Amino acid sequence: MNNHFRTLGAALILIGVVIAISFFFEPLKEAFSWYWLLPVPLQIGFGIAGIGLAIVIISLLFERWSDREADRSLRDEH
């Protein structure tokens, strides 16, 4: 479980870096300025939804990764 949280933290850091870098591109910069014009409850809601989306995607990747290891072990048995 601890390994999952560590990977989740690393993925969220990576997502944050990508978002920070995307600020330097003009169309995405306009989207960020639109985000700050929203009311605070909507900003919080979108932020929590983004974190939830990241957690779901990461959990799906972990599930696929574990299935891949199981498939490899089955292939090696025969």
Short mmCIF file of the C-alpha atoms (twelve columns), coordinates in Angstrom:
data_MODEL
# 
_entry.id   MODEL 
# 
loop_
_atom_site.group_PDB 
_atom_site.id 
_atom_site.type_symbol 
_atom_site.label_atom_id 
_atom_site.label_alt_id 
_atom_site.label_comp_id 
_atom_site.label_asym_id 
_atom_site.label_seq_id 
_atom_site.Cartn_x 
_atom_site.Cartn_y 
_atom_site.Cartn_z 
_atom_site.pdbx_PDB_model_num 
ATOM 1  C CA . MET A 1  0.000   0.000   0.000   1 
ATOM 2  C CA . ASN A 2  2.821   2.371   0.820   1 
ATOM 3  C CA . ASN A 3  4.311   1.768   -2.605  1 
ATOM 4  C CA . HIS A 4  1.012   2.815   -4.191  1 
ATOM 5  C CA . PHE A 5  0.963   6.092   -2.291  1 
ATOM 6  C CA . ARG A 6  4.567   6.771   -3.249  1 
ATOM 7  C CA . THR A 7  3.771   6.205   -6.901  1 
ATOM 8  C CA . LEU A 8  0.611   8.298   -6.620  1 
ATOM 9  C CA . GLY A 9  2.676   11.124  -5.160  1 
ATOM 10 C CA . ALA A 10 5.221   10.870  -7.958  1 
ATOM 11 C CA . ALA A 11 2.473   10.868  -10.574 1 
ATOM 12 C CA . LEU A 12 0.819   13.922  -9.040  1 
ATOM 13 C CA . ILE A 13 4.171   15.702  -9.027  1 
ATOM 14 C CA . LEU A 14 4.599   14.812  -12.697 1 
ATOM 15 C CA . ILE A 15 1.092   16.070  -13.492 1 
ATOM 16 C CA . GLY A 16 1.855   19.302  -11.634 1 
ATOM 17 C CA . VAL A 17 5.061   19.814  -13.587 1 
ATOM 18 C CA . VAL A 18 3.274   19.210  -16.892 1 
ATOM 19 C CA . ILE A 19 0.580   21.718  -15.935 1 
ATOM 20 C CA . ALA A 20 3.191   24.255  -14.865 1 
ATOM 21 C CA . ILE A 21 5.096   23.856  -18.143 1 
ATOM 22 C CA . SER A 22 1.879   24.076  -20.169 1 
ATOM 23 C CA . PHE A 23 1.342   27.567  -18.704 1 
ATOM 24 C CA . PHE A 24 3.954   28.851  -21.133 1 
ATOM 25 C CA . PHE A 25 1.818   27.940  -24.171 1 
ATOM 26 C CA . GLU A 26 -0.649  30.699  -25.046 1 
ATOM 27 C CA . PRO A 27 -3.905  28.695  -25.562 1 
ATOM 28 C CA . LEU A 28 -3.405  26.831  -22.290 1 
ATOM 29 C CA . LYS A 29 -2.492  30.062  -20.538 1 
ATOM 30 C CA . GLU A 30 -5.923  31.417  -21.453 1 
ATOM 31 C CA . ALA A 31 -7.573  28.296  -19.993 1 
ATOM 32 C CA . PHE A 32 -5.764  28.883  -16.694 1 
ATOM 33 C CA . SER A 33 -6.877  32.511  -16.583 1 
ATOM 34 C CA . TRP A 34 -10.457 31.309  -17.193 1 
ATOM 35 C CA . TYR A 35 -10.083 28.875  -14.296 1 
ATOM 36 C CA . TRP A 36 -9.123  31.653  -11.870 1 
ATOM 37 C CA . LEU A 37 -12.229 33.645  -12.845 1 
ATOM 38 C CA . LEU A 38 -14.505 30.825  -11.613 1 
ATOM 39 C CA . PRO A 39 -16.013 30.989  -8.130  1 
ATOM 40 C CA . VAL A 40 -13.895 29.365  -5.409  1 
ATOM 41 C CA . PRO A 41 -16.239 26.359  -4.871  1 
ATOM 42 C CA . LEU A 42 -15.943 25.485  -8.567  1 
ATOM 43 C CA . GLN A 43 -12.154 25.812  -8.422  1 
ATOM 44 C CA . ILE A 44 -12.046 23.456  -5.446  1 
ATOM 45 C CA . GLY A 45 -14.451 21.051  -7.145  1 
ATOM 46 C CA . PHE A 46 -12.423 20.928  -10.349 1 
ATOM 47 C CA . GLY A 47 -9.225  20.503  -8.349  1 
ATOM 48 C CA . ILE A 48 -10.602 17.586  -6.359  1 
ATOM 49 C CA . ALA A 49 -12.057 16.037  -9.518  1 
ATOM 50 C CA . GLY A 50 -8.636  16.310  -11.189 1 
ATOM 51 C CA . ILE A 51 -6.945  14.602  -8.258  1 
ATOM 52 C CA . GLY A 52 -9.618  11.879  -8.314  1 
ATOM 53 C CA . LEU A 53 -9.092  11.381  -12.038 1 
ATOM 54 C CA . ALA A 54 -5.354  11.033  -11.497 1 
ATOM 55 C CA . ILE A 55 -5.941  8.451   -8.748  1 
ATOM 56 C CA . VAL A 56 -8.314  6.424   -10.942 1 
ATOM 57 C CA . ILE A 57 -5.929  6.433   -13.901 1 
ATOM 58 C CA . ILE A 58 -2.995  5.445   -11.716 1 
ATOM 59 C CA . SER A 59 -4.966  2.632   -10.087 1 
ATOM 60 C CA . LEU A 60 -5.935  1.325   -13.529 1 
ATOM 61 C CA . LEU A 61 -2.297  1.400   -14.583 1 
ATOM 62 C CA . PHE A 62 -1.294  -0.499  -11.434 1 
ATOM 63 C CA . GLU A 63 -3.982  -3.098  -12.089 1 
ATOM 64 C CA . ARG A 64 -2.786  -3.562  -15.660 1 
ATOM 65 C CA . TRP A 65 0.815   -3.776  -14.500 1 
ATOM 66 C CA . SER A 66 -0.017  -6.554  -12.019 1 
ATOM 67 C CA . ASP A 67 -1.986  -8.412  -14.713 1 
ATOM 68 C CA . ARG A 68 1.020   -8.129  -16.972 1 
ATOM 69 C CA . GLU A 69 3.250   -9.754  -14.352 1 
ATOM 70 C CA . ALA A 70 0.712   -12.577 -13.921 1 
ATOM 71 C CA . ASP A 71 0.564   -13.112 -17.681 1 
ATOM 72 C CA . ARG A 72 4.346   -13.275 -17.848 1 
ATOM 73 C CA . SER A 73 4.506   -15.864 -15.074 1 
ATOM 74 C CA . LEU A 74 1.883   -18.003 -16.827 1 
ATOM 75 C CA . ARG A 75 3.831   -17.843 -20.064 1 
ATOM 76 C CA . ASP A 76 7.052   -18.866 -18.335 1 
ATOM 77 C CA . GLU A 77 5.398   -21.928 -16.722 1 
ATOM 78 C CA . HIS A 78 4.719   -23.628 -20.040 1 
# 
